[in-house]
Amino acid sequence: MMGGIDIIIRGSNFNRKHTCFFGKTGVVAVRQDRNTLRCEMPPRTEPGPVYVALDRPMSTVRGSAIRQPDNAVVFTYEGGDPLQET
């Protein structure tokens, strides 16, 4: 499944060093302003639900395992590529 979709996160007092996690895959959160972050959804090889969480880099990483923080929500990747030509 293709990634590349911008996910907007709204909150308050964001700093400049946040990471969005889609399951175990972390992507850099781009700070738009102090209350808005943008994360680009990464590609995934199989459909299904993943936790999506916002956290500072390294704060939830312990070895190779990632603990899902309290602020996690679920996002479901669906099969098929809507941009694929047939």
N, C-alpha and C positions, 0 to 999 in steps of 0.2 A: 504494500500500500504506500502510495506516495505521501510524503510529508510536505513541508513547505507552507503550511497554512499558519498565518499569524494568530496567536492566541493572546488576547488582551486580558491583563489582570489588573483589577482596580482595588485599591486599598488606601493606606495612608502611611506617610513617612518612610517610603522605600529608600534604601541607600543604593549605592552604585554596584554592589557586589552580591547579586542574587542569582540563583540558578533554578530553572524549571526542570523538574524531573518528570519524565513520562515513563513510568515503571522504573527501571534501573538506568535509563538513558537520560543524562543531564545535558541541557542546552543553556547557553548564556541568556539571561534575561536582560533585555535592553531597556534602560530606564528612559521613559518618555518625559516624565516629570515626577515630582515627589509622590504622586498618587497613582501613577500608571506605569505598568511594565508591559513589554511585548516579548513573547517567546515564539520561536518558529518550531512548529510541531515536527519532530523527526520522523523519517520513514520507518516502517515496521514490516516485517516479513510475513506476519500472520495476523488475522483478525482476532478481536477479543478485547476485553476490558483491561485497562492499566490504571494504576493510581497516577494522578497528576498532583504534584506538590511543588510548592515554592519554598526554597530554603537557601541559606547562605552556603557557598561552596564548602565542602568537606564536613559540614556540621552533622550530616546524617550518614556519612560513609564510614563504615567500620570494616576494614579489610576490603573484601569484594562484595559484601552484603550491604544493602541499603535498607535501613529501617524506615518505614512509612511514617512520616510525622503526622501530628494531629490535624494539620491543615490540608491533608490530602483529600482530593475528590476523585471520582471515577470517570474516565473517558473511554469510550468504546470505539476502537478501530473497526470499520466494516470492510468486508471483502470487496474486491473489485477496484478498479481504477477508473474513476469517473472521467478522466482525461484521456484514457486509452482509446486509440482509434481502432475500429473494427473493419 
